[in-house]
Amino acid sequence: MENRQTVLIVDDIADNLNIVADLLIRENINVLLAQSGKEALATTTKLLPDLVLLDIMMPEMDGFEVCRQFGDNYQTKDIPVIFLTAIGESENILKGFELGAVDFISKPFFEPELIARVKTHLTLTRMRKEKEEANIILEQKVNERTAQLRTLNKELNAEVKERKLIADELKKNNKELEKAKTKAEESNRLKTAFLNNVSHEIRTPMNGIIGFTQFLSMPDLTDNQRDEYIEVITTSTDKLLGIVDEIIYISKIQAGVEKTKNNTVNVNDLLLELGNYYKPVAEKKSLDILWYSELENGLATINTDFAKLKQTLTILIENAFKFTQKGKIEFGYKKSDGFIEFFVKDTGIGIDSKMHHKIFQNFRQVEETSTRDYGGLGLGLSISKAYVELLGGKIWIESEINKGATFYFTIPYRPVDDIK
């Protein structure tokens, strides 16, 4: 059974404490109560809550000072704080965020909104703690494995001295062990980087949704500002859904449950659909976009998995837009030796030849530091590779730094008339 999470409610008015406490208790959430800033600080020295609902206007010590002292204490600095206050001025909201608050809820509050926000931040807190615990376990396993490898190396070295006749074999084993160790460490490093990147990629749109939703409640908001904030929320929501979709795709692929479902597909119509869809995107970035169809419509109708073919082309075209700031993007196909060979070409930043064999691996990105200029989880190309192989083809790249990139992939050419 999952442990119940705890929320500390801080308000100098007892009625307010009781109202919020009753709401949270009905949601199976533990509550701690404090009627002053000093009492709140004293409470957290004994019990660490998962979330703090903090009033601003309190005697002796206001909510801002309490939040600041939470941030200065290593034990409480990671506890998320939501200000529960009647104050709605922009400067107070900004000050709260600068002090480390994660959200604001204005009084009088809308009960479903308060519960939803509390549950959202409790979920994020639980995810953070689970990630930290997973990292500790992972580090312990790496240390244990490293210790095992060191012990094994010592034993092998002793064996080399004792058995000169098998020295060559032992050296070979050592090299294989080192390669396995390096591969394991590289895999762990990539997965750790991926988990960190997932956290960052999820937090970015989530912060946009939460922050700008709060701004929508400001009374002096103009129509233009409201439209702008709604656009940010919509974009952030779409990005969040895209992240979830990529994780689902790669999970199904790794679990071996992803199958093909063949349909009748006209590749000319598919290219036309994609071209018309991405024309506005190209115009917005001042890029030219061109697409090419080699076969006549009668010969362009084939039997394949429409969803996987479209998803593969979409991923490659999206990548081209992401890494291209000027010039053009081209895509199309030609028939070649019983296959249809598709291509997506751009005039973007290009990819070093040393990375060509790595970019299709899971969690792999050309840039892997926290200061990457381009977002994403690093799953798109590995999903594309898996889909192309499920369809019976292969995928590859031709590219040089600052000279753009061209991705190619093939699928079997199975005309509908031939199948019939």
Secondary structure, 3 states (H helix, E strand, C coil): CCCCCEEEEECCCHHHHHHHHHHHHHCCCEEEEECCHHHHHHHHHHCCCCEEEECCCCCCCCHHHHHHHHHHCCCCCCCCEEEEECCCCHHHHHHHHHCCCCEEEECCCCHHHHHHHHHHHHHHHHHHHHHHHHHHHHHHHHHHHHHHHHHHHHHHHHHHHHCHHHHHHHHHHHHHHHHHHHHHHHHHHHHHHHHHHHHHHHHHHHHHHHHHHHHCCCCCCCHHHHHHHHHHHHHHHHHHHHHHHHHHHHHHHHHCCCCCCCEEEEHHHHHHHHHHHHHHHHHHCCCEEEEECCCCHHHCEEEECHHHHHHHHHHHHHHHHHCCCCCEEEEEEEEECCEEEEEEEECCCCCCHHHCCCCCCCCCCCCCCCCCCCCCCCCHHHHHHHHHHHCCCCEEEEECCCCCEEEEEEEECCEHHHHC
